[in-house]
Amino acid sequence: MWEPWEIEKKSGGNYKVFTPFYRKGCLQFMPPRNPIPKPNKIGYLSHKERLNTIDSLNLLPNETWVEAMMSHWKVGESMAMKRLKSFIKEDLSDYSEGRNFPAKQKISRLSPHLHWGEISPNQIWHAVKKLSQNKNTDCFLSELGWREFSYSLLYYYPTLERDNLQKKFNSFAWRKSKKLLNAWQRGMTGYPIIDAGMRELWQTGFMHNRVRMIVASFLVKNCLIHWHEGEKWFWDCLVDADLASNNANWQWVAGCGADAAPFFRIFNPITQGKKFDPKGDYTRKYVPELSTLPDKYLHAPWEAPTEVLQDADIKIGKTYPKPIVDLALSREKALAAYKAIKNS
Ligand SMILES: Cc1cc2nc3c(=O)[nH]c(=O)nc-3n(C[C@H](O)[C@H](O)[C@H](O)COP(=O)(O)OP(=O)(O)OC[C@H]3O[C@@H](n4cnc5c(N)ncnc54)[C@H](O)[C@@H]3O)c2cc1C
């Protein structure tokens, strides 16, 4: 919406912190350009064989997973517009609260359409700006601001994909473990909210933002695996995989990015699950082997009494994995690793 060089600090240079970037930079600058009206005529090159539909281009790989994944998406410009209208009508009025709860789906799901250029951020911005403004519209527009911030970071730090923005993380003691990485990728960590998120990603090519933060924190902090590994997996699996947003967010979660979440803030997947999926609708959808477990034990199934597990037909370690890391211990290890680089 704004060119990176338009949003600079008064004293010169780019903003490294989101709030001033957005509030003092973007919002004080000129509003984003209005979308250009649809052209009356487009001078296409003529071609003997007319391609009437996008399907006739055969762009999708000939793989078995394609059909299942594509059943979650409607591709194209008109579908992107429809999605925007439906989000504005049905979900925007509860966005600022609702967007935290993956089961509620009070989010726009516009990111794939944005990434693939089927809708522009300017179109979204102006469609929302036309409405009466409130905390929900503010919050939603600021998320588009995060997208701008990611693009600005990529512009000013073209090696964002590779290099930690905070150099002290160059000597961080990351761990190499194929076993842990594999369990995380397959949604077999033994932590239900993590497994639900990773399976949502695998099955649909998407993951709710709240869950993206939880699974990313788990990989880099509880498993101590380099954020590059998580970034690569997201890059392979996400239908909205985007160089700027993916890397800026992985660096943000890992604590090494601009304006990053402090490293010592480590999400607890049990608490997060209980708070943001209290009835377990999201978790049960993607981890069906736990579907009959009572809410009380859903986010920590190994704590359920034997008879409850038996009633739910669950054998920890057999039908559902044991937790792959101990939360308290892994947290301590993460904090110790961070302490070692903190003042470097
Ligand atoms: C580890 C991690 C990796 C991510 N990787 C990507 C990625 O590859 N591509 C991507 O588009 N987003 C990425 N995000 C950001 C965010 O999760 C998605 O943009 C969001 O979930 C898309 O869903 P939505 O369209 O319903 O979002 P909404 O909540 O409806 O937000 C509207 C739009 O704002 C933008 N937006 C929202 N949150 C962010 C954010 N944190 N950073 C940048 N832009 C944001 C997106 O363009 C989104 O479509 C990542 C977040 C995390 C934590």
The ligand as a Tripos MOL2 file, in Angstrom:
@<TRIPOS>MOLECULE
LIG
   53    58     1     0     0
SMALL
NO_CHARGES

@<TRIPOS>ATOM
      1 C1          5.3260  -18.2510   11.9460 C.3       1 LIG1
      2 C2          4.3830  -17.4660   11.0470 C.ar      1 LIG1
      3 C3          4.5000  -17.5560    9.6680 C.ar      1 LIG1
      4 C4          3.6500  -16.8210    8.8360 C.ar      1 LIG1
      5 N1          3.7770  -16.9410    7.4780 N.ar      1 LIG1
      6 C5          2.9740  -16.2170    6.6690 C.ar      1 LIG1
      7 C6          3.0740  -16.3380    5.2390 C.ar      1 LIG1
      8 O1          3.8990  -17.0840    4.7050 O.2       1 LIG1
      9 N2          2.2150  -15.6030    4.4840 N.ar      1 LIG1
     10 C7          1.2940  -14.7470    5.0320 C.ar      1 LIG1
     11 O2          0.5330  -14.1130    4.2840 O.2       1 LIG1
     12 N3          1.2030  -14.6070    6.3680 N.ar      1 LIG1
     13 C8          1.9960  -15.3150    7.1960 C.ar      1 LIG1
     14 N4          1.8600  -15.1940    8.5560 N.ar      1 LIG1
     15 C9          0.9770  -14.1500    9.0940 C.3       1 LIG1
     16 C10        -0.4630  -14.5740    9.4140 C.3       1 LIG1
     17 O3         -0.4850  -15.7510   10.1450 O.3       1 LIG1
     18 C11        -1.3060  -14.7430    8.1530 C.3       1 LIG1
     19 O4         -1.1750  -13.6210    7.3220 O.3       1 LIG1
     20 C12        -2.7680  -14.9220    8.5260 C.3       1 LIG1
     21 O5         -2.9410  -16.0260    9.3610 O.3       1 LIG1
     22 C13        -3.5970  -15.0900    7.2720 C.3       1 LIG1
     23 O6         -4.9290  -15.3300    7.5890 O.3       1 LIG1
     24 P1         -6.0490  -14.2790    7.2390 P.3       1 LIG1
     25 O7         -5.9200  -13.8320    5.8150 O.co2     1 LIG1
     26 O8         -7.3450  -14.8530    7.6440 O.co2     1 LIG1
     27 O9         -5.6600  -13.0800    8.1960 O.3       1 LIG1
     28 P2         -6.5170  -11.8920    8.7870 P.3       1 LIG1
     29 O10        -6.4740  -11.9990   10.2650 O.co2     1 LIG1
     30 O11        -7.8610  -11.8300    8.1640 O.co2     1 LIG1
     31 O12        -5.6540  -10.6120    8.4040 O.3       1 LIG1
     32 C14        -5.8260   -9.9210    7.1570 C.3       1 LIG1
     33 C15        -4.5260   -9.8560    6.4010 C.3       1 LIG1
     34 O13        -3.5380   -9.1490    7.1640 O.3       1 LIG1
     35 C16        -2.2470   -9.7020    6.8970 C.3       1 LIG1
     36 N5         -1.6750  -10.2140    8.1450 N.ar      1 LIG1
     37 C17        -2.3230  -10.6380    9.2490 C.ar      1 LIG1
     38 N6         -1.4440  -10.9800   10.2130 N.ar      1 LIG1
     39 C18        -0.2110  -10.7830    9.6930 C.ar      1 LIG1
     40 C19         1.1080  -10.9450   10.1950 C.ar      1 LIG1
     41 N7          1.3580  -11.3810   11.4460 N.pl3     1 LIG1
     42 N8          2.1470  -10.6550    9.3840 N.ar      1 LIG1
     43 C20         1.9600  -10.2070    8.1150 C.ar      1 LIG1
     44 N9          0.7210  -10.0050    7.5980 N.ar      1 LIG1
     45 C21        -0.3480  -10.2970    8.3700 C.ar      1 LIG1
     46 C22        -2.4320  -10.8400    5.9060 C.3       1 LIG1
     47 O14        -2.1860  -10.3670    4.6120 O.3       1 LIG1
     48 C23        -3.9120  -11.2100    6.1040 C.3       1 LIG1
     49 O15        -4.4830  -11.8160    4.9660 O.3       1 LIG1
     50 C24         2.6820  -15.9440    9.4030 C.ar      1 LIG1
     51 C25         2.5650  -15.8680   10.8010 C.ar      1 LIG1
     52 C26         3.3950  -16.6330   11.6080 C.ar      1 LIG1
     53 C27         3.2520  -16.5220   13.1060 C.3       1 LIG1
@<TRIPOS>BOND
     1     1     2 1
     2     2     3 ar
     3     2    52 ar
     4     3     4 ar
     5     4     5 ar
     6     4    50 ar
     7     5     6 ar
     8     6     7 ar
     9     6    13 1
    10     7     8 2
    11     7     9 ar
    12     9    10 ar
    13    10    11 2
    14    10    12 ar
    15    12    13 ar
    16    13    14 ar
    17    14    15 1
    18    14    50 ar
    19    15    16 1
    20    16    17 1
    21    16    18 1
    22    18    19 1
    23    18    20 1
    24    20    21 1
    25    20    22 1
    26    22    23 1
    27    23    24 1
    28    24    25 2
    29    24    26 1
    30    24    27 1
    31    27    28 1
    32    28    29 2
    33    28    30 1
    34    28    31 1
    35    31    32 1
    36    32    33 1
    37    33    34 1
    38    33    48 1
    39    34    35 1
    40    35    36 1
    41    35    46 1
    42    36    37 ar
    43    36    45 ar
    44    37    38 ar
    45    38    39 ar
    46    39    40 ar
    47    39    45 ar
    48    40    41 1
    49    40    42 ar
    50    42    43 ar
    51    43    44 ar
    52    44    45 ar
    53    46    47 1
    54    46    48 1
    55    48    49 1
    56    50    51 ar
    57    51    52 ar
    58    52    53 1
@<TRIPOS>SUBSTRUCTURE
     1 LIG1         1 GROUP 0 **** ****
